[in-house]
């Protein structure tokens, strides 16, 4: 008895839709056919999907969802297509609309800023709904960049009057005293990722204008002591390197009409040995308080090179193994 097969036809309106949907040189064909039991047959401005009924339906629904966004002006990237394909393979086509429909802003260079994963979408929603958000996750998950984008959007829409962006000036293997220049020149390298993000989101000229007028302030965390921050969007980046005392100091600076986002990766703490991370402590103390959200991003939300996900997962497995062996060793020592 032959296997039951099904087919659906997707109608494309032009070459641009075809390139975005199928990739340059039709590179998405192989990705789809590797993921689903289907065969794709191009016929002019039509694309026929043949294969098992369930897989054909999933691929068809994914294509229809992506085409709807493309026709609204969404410039679909290769990484976004791969993520949409992953969602479809998990039977979660509905999340494609949830993620990709949230256009946050367009940069001066025409780059569309929107969440790229379900986790990032939840992160943006948390910032919209809460006055304080703690975002914890590995490198490459967009923690800082999306917080900056939300801050720029709030400033442009006059929801706040100022952006205040800070980082702990903690050495990661080097010492400030060994770096050339005055104090500001010494700490600037620690703040460079914030500068880069704002250059991209605002353009250098607008950023410089806002900086000169005091609309945007970028400073080490120590400069926040003794201040009350009203009508401001405040971001503490690399929060895992704030001490518990610094974290309490920062959180109690928040004034009326303000919003604070703290980002960090608690697996990469650069504090001196024996010092506890203020971000990790705050995540325990503040959990469950109304108005405060804790968002945990994972390797699934990494939007850098695909290998970064594999690197993060490998390190997590290594750390878990090391911790398990340490517990076993301590158990033997206790018995002795």
C-alpha angles and dihedrals in degrees: 000000000000120000115260111251133192137192138202130184125223116201116214121201099206151342094279092058090048093052094048094045100040100028130232110316087004091285091157090065092075093044091053096043090048090052101041136035092246140110121218118215118187116210110178107287091353131083118202118205115202130180143071111000095239095049093043090054093049093049092045092051091047091052092048092050093049093046090054090057094043090053089053090058100268108152099216114213127206092249091052091051091051090051091048088051090051091052091048091050088054091051093250104119090142090070091063089071092043093054105036098042093067104091105180101181145321118242123227088261092055096256112152114226113207136134114280099196139035089250092054090049090054089048093055091046090052091053091050094050103038136056093215125036127180110200116193124181147110127289117287098032094112096247096142100031095052091046089052090048091052090048093051090047091051090050094049091049091049093241088131134020100215144028115217115189124183144169134186109256094228121155117237098202097323131080126233092225091062093055118093125245138034123313095277091050089049095054097039093084089059090054096043096102089058092050091049092051093050093046087056096045099041107018121246096270095052091043092053091048092051091045093052092049092049092244088122120040123184117185144143115274093252089068091066095070116115096012134117113211112208126179090004140129104222124193125189108194125195088022092169087075094057114100118234088256092052092047092052090047092051096046092050092055091074113118136184118309092013136127128200130200121188117193132186151130111243091197091066106054115161097185118124115276111280095026115117121226113254091210093055091048093047091051088059098041098044100041111123098017111135112247093027123095129194114205120189116197120191140195086279088070096053110124099182127090110331089243090065090071090053092047092051092047092049092051092048091052091047093050091047091051092048091050091049092050090047091054091048091050092049089049091056091047091052090052091051 
